[in-house]
Amino acid sequence: MESVANSVQLPPLDNPNERAAVGGELQVVLQDLIDLSLIGKQLHWSVVGAAAHGVHVFLDELVGDWRELADVVAERAMTLGVVPDGQSSAVAAGSRVEPVAVRSLADHAVVWELGRRVAAVSERIRERLGSVGAADLVTQDVLVRVVGMLEKHQWMLRAQLGEKA
């Protein structure tokens, strides 16, 4: 991520190192969200089985939410004066989301595989909340919103599998 020079127009953080560190944390989250949306779309195309249509439509909703969250995260980085990189090369190099095999996959397996990845992304963001909050509470709030939405998606994916809350 490129950093914009300090400016009186940037939100105040205690020091420039915090700005770069918070921007770096946002970049990591951005890469995972973009990759999650790409994997969601891959599974959307690959789903087969009795519930394929419902899962297909549901995945479009999730992908839309993840793209919106990625936009919020990228815009927060820009607000802090740090330019995000959401290009495919940056996402491929930096994402920690486990890729999926390019093949047809049964509806219940799609839901299971995606649920595991959503949980992993959510947990990684949760691990960042304390350090990000120590530097910038507003950015922490953005990440809390992201975790909240991902955890809601985990619940909806569990419900698709018939798992209890």
RAMOPE-V596650 format. One record per residue. N is the residue number from 1. D_FIRST is the distance of its C-alpha to the first C-alpha in whole Angstrom. Layout:
n: <N	N>
d_first: <D_FIRST	D_FIRST>
This chain:
n: <1	2	3	4	5	6	7	8	9	10	11	12	13	14	15	16	17	18	19	20	21	22	23	24	25	26	27	28	29	30	31	32	33	34	35	36	37	38	39	40	41	42	43	44	45	46	47	48	49	50	51	52	53	54	55	56	57	58	59	60	61	62	63	64	65	66	67	68	69	70	71	72	73	74	75	76	77	78	79	80	81	82	83	84	85	86	87	88	89	90	91	92	93	94	95	96	97	98	99	100	101	102	103	104	105	106	107	108	109	110	111	112	113	114	115	116	117	118	119	120	121	122	123	124	125	126	127	128	129	130	131	132	133	134	135	136	137	138	139	140	141	142	143	144	145	146	147	148	149	150	151	152	153	154	155	156	157	158	159	160	161	162	163	164	165>
d_first: <0	4	6	10	13	15	17	20	19	16	18	19	18	20	17	14	13	14	11	9	10	11	7	7	10	9	7	10	12	11	11	15	16	15	17	20	21	21	23	25	26	27	29	30	32	33	35	39	42	44	41	39	39	38	35	34	34	33	30	29	29	26	24	24	23	20	19	20	18	15	15	16	13	11	13	13	9	10	13	12	10	6	5	5	6	10	11	14	13	10	12	15	13	12	14	17	19	23	24	27	30	30	34	36	36	38	37	38	36	33	33	33	30	28	29	28	25	24	26	23	20	22	23	19	18	21	21	18	20	21	19	17	20	21	18	18	20	19	16	19	21	18	18	22	22	20	22	25	25	24	27	29	28	29	33	33	33	35	38	37	39	41	40	41	39>
